[in-house]
C-alpha cells in the first residue's frame, strides 16, 4: 500500500541522529517529498546495480541486505526499526552495492535521493550528521572484516552468540534472531559448517534446540571466544 507520509511519524523520524539537528524548514521540506509504503514479507525493495532513487527508513518490520555474484548469495546485514538504509549510495548518487528485501511485513518511509542531496548542500547540521552516520557505517564494515579475516568459524560463531545473548537481555537461554541458513551466510559459512561449529561449541556449554540457544557457562565461552570491543562492540 502506497500512501502519503503522515505527520504522526515526524517525531520518530526527527529523533533519529541523522535528522535531529536539521533546521525545521529543511526537515519539513524533506518530509514533503516522502511517502510511506507497507510491504509484505519477502519483497525485494532494491536491487544491487540499480540507481539509488530513494533513502529508506524502516519504521516497523525488518529488512535483509544481501548481495549476489556468479550464482552465489550472501547476507550482509539485517536492518531493524528505526533506522535508514542505504545512505552512501544516496549521497554519492551511485548504484546500489546491495539488494534489500523484507523479512516480514514492514512499513518503510521513502525519501527521494535528490531531495536528500539538495538539503545536504544547504543544511550544515544535516551534512555533519550524514558524515557521522557514514563514519559509523565505515567502522562497522571494518569490524565485520576483522571478524571474518582474524577469526576461525568457531570463534566467529562464539562471538556472535555472545553479542546476541547480550542483546537478548543477558539470559542464558535465547532465540536466534533469524534462520540458521541466513546466520551461516552472515558469518561467512556454509550451513554444514555452521552445524559443525555449533557441535564444536558444545564443550564450552553451548547447546542448540531448534532456534533456541542455551549457554551453560558464559565465562567459559568468553574465555574461548576472547571478545574484543574493537570488533564486537558496535557502539565504539
QUIGIFEN-V933228 format. One line per field, one symbol per residue. ss: DSSP state (@ for helix, = for strand, . for the rest). phi: phi as a letter, one per 40 degrees, with the letter a starting at -180 (. if undefined). Layout:
ss: ???
phi: ???
//
This chain:
ss: .===..@@@@@@@@.........@@@@@@@@@..=====....===....=..=======.========..=========..===.@@@@@@..=...====...=======@@@@@@@@@@.@@@@@@@@@@@@@@@@@@@@@@@@@@@..@@@@@@@@@@@@@@@.....===....@@@@@@@....@@@@@@@@@@.@@@.====..====..@@@@@@@@...@@@@....
phi: .bbccccccdccccccdcbcbccdccccccccccabbbbccgbccabdgccccbcbbccagabccabbafgbbbccabbbcbababccccccfbcccbcaaccadbbbcbbddccccccdcbbcccccccdccccccccccccccccccbbccccccdcccccccccchgccbabccacccccdcccgbcdccccccdcccdcbgcbbbgbcbbbcaccccccccfcbccbccccc
//
